[in-house]
Amino acid sequence: MCKNTTPPNLETWLMPIDMLKSERLIQSIDIELSRECNNFCMYCFTNAGKAVDNELSISEIKKVIREGKDIGIKQVVIVGGGEPLLYKGLEEIIDFIKNNDLEIIILTNGLLLDTKKLDYFYKNKVHIIIKLNAINDGQIHDYLVGKNGSFKKVQKVISSVLKKGYGLLNNPKVAIESIICKTNIQEISVIWRWARNNNILPIMELITPQGRASKMKDLFLSKEEANKLFFQLSEIDKNEYNYEWIPVPPIAGFFCRRNDYSCYITSCGDVFPCSGIDISIGNVRNESLLQILEDSTLIKKLRKSDEYLEGECGRCILKGKCYGCRGKAYQVYGNLFAEDPLCWFKGKNRASLERIVREIS
């Protein structure tokens, strides 16, 4: 039997791994258009719902994207800090991104993705990430997103997306994002298999304790529960799909390295290192994106985070490939470079990590 391969993942979805490891200051930007949202997700990291005061104008958003291209970005990720499909200038922003020869990914809850919008997205090669938190029990999804009937609508949208040809070779890509919590833990492996079987990238992420989610402690998995689930998913991939990966938090299937090549821009122009690290390093209304990134000591340290990691992360054999979740370290300890509070490969468990690394190597 052939050696198992590394699965597709969000980090290398549109960009080769050698590009992510380059010395360029930035390769991708995550940007909010507005905090307005038609769901009220319990796990929301931004506390989205209503648009906030003084959000960026269309011209200001274009300016940021243009500045990003000037310093080397290859893609723009329109994030779900609110619901992007509610934004009235969305098509103008997409046209601008495509006219600048940049890849585009949109995160959406799917509720407004009708035939007209889907045709437009497909024609413009907009890659889509749709939020889905259950597949067998629709009430779980509806409960987590705070809207009855949401699951049935999302089901129909995903069916339309697949019929359109998303996920097939040379066509735009599609992913499913699920936030892992106690409420939907039994659904995750089902969604995982279904996604793999339908050319959909599964993105399964543990909750970061910020925004609205910080008040929903009952949703959080214990370290032991998360460990068991991640190992279950890795075994499914190994035995059924010929994929092999090391089960570490915060996202199943790959090491999160967004601090190496990206930044997060809020709807009011504040620049964060990533969505999980809500520390502003500047505002695009006051300085250029290049200035903000070049002048930020924090960005420089995060780009070389392996040199600053503390505790178990600082001693881990995966250092250089994995740095855990810097957002969770910050939210829990107030220290960006502390060990990942949820990582299970600590103490006596480090021996099992060494065994897994040897087996995969």
JOBEL-V740027 format. One record per backbone hydrogen bond with DSSP energy under -0.5 kcal/mol. NH is the residue of the N-H (numbers start at 1). CO is the residue of the C=O. If there is no record, write none. Layout:
BEGIN
((NH:CO) (NH:CO))
END
This chain:
BEGIN
((5:242) (12:9) (13:10) (19:16) (20:16) (21:17) (22:19) (26:71) (27:261) (28:261) (29:75) (30:263) (31:77) (32:265) (37:49) (40:145) (42:144) (44:41) (49:35) (55:52) (56:267) (61:57) (62:58) (63:59) (64:60) (65:61) (66:62) (67:63) (68:64) (69:65) (70:66) (71:67) (71:68) (72:69) (73:68) (74:27) (75:27) (76:103) (77:29) (78:76) (78:105) (79:31) (79:77) (83:36) (84:82) (84:107) (86:83) (87:84) (90:87) (93:89) (94:90) (95:91) (96:92) (97:93) (98:94) (99:95) (100:96) (100:97) (101:98) (102:97) (103:74) (105:76) (106:127) (107:78) (108:129) (113:110) (114:112) (118:114) (119:115) (120:116) (121:117) (122:118) (123:119) (124:120) (125:122) (126:121) (127:104) (127:125) (128:173) (129:106) (130:175) (131:108) (132:177) (138:136) (140:137) (141:137) (142:138) (143:139) (144:140) (145:141) (146:142) (147:142) (150:147) (153:149) (154:150) (155:151) (156:152) (157:153) (158:154) (159:155) (160:156) (161:157) (162:158) (163:159) (164:160) (165:161) (165:162) (166:161) (167:172) (168:165) (171:168) (175:128) (176:201) (177:130) (178:176) (178:203) (180:178) (180:205) (182:219) (184:181) (185:181) (187:184) (188:184) (189:185) (191:187) (192:188) (193:189) (194:190) (195:191) (196:192) (197:193) (198:194) (198:195) (199:196) (200:195) (201:174) (202:200) (203:176) (203:201) (204:202) (205:178) (205:203) (206:250) (207:180) (210:208) (212:44) (213:44) (213:210) (214:211) (215:212) (216:213) (219:216) (220:217) (226:222) (227:223) (228:224) (229:225) (230:226) (231:227) (232:228) (233:229) (234:230) (235:231) (236:232) (237:233) (238:234) (239:235) (240:236) (241:236) (241:237) (243:237) (244:5) (247:245) (248:246) (252:204) (254:251) (257:255) (260:257) (261:258) (262:258) (263:28) (264:272) (265:30) (266:264) (266:270) (269:266) (271:282) (272:264) (272:270) (274:277) (277:274) (278:276) (279:277) (280:278) (281:271) (284:269) (286:283) (287:283) (292:288) (293:289) (294:290) (295:291) (296:292) (296:293) (297:295) (300:296) (301:297) (302:298) (303:299) (304:300) (304:301) (305:302) (307:304) (308:305) (309:305) (310:337) (313:310) (314:310) (315:311) (315:312) (316:312) (316:313) (319:316) (321:318) (322:318) (326:324) (329:325) (330:326) (331:327) (332:328) (333:329) (334:329) (334:330) (335:329) (338:335) (343:340) (346:344) (349:346) (350:347) (351:348) (353:349) (354:350) (355:351) (356:352) (357:353) (358:354) (359:355) (360:356) (361:357))
END
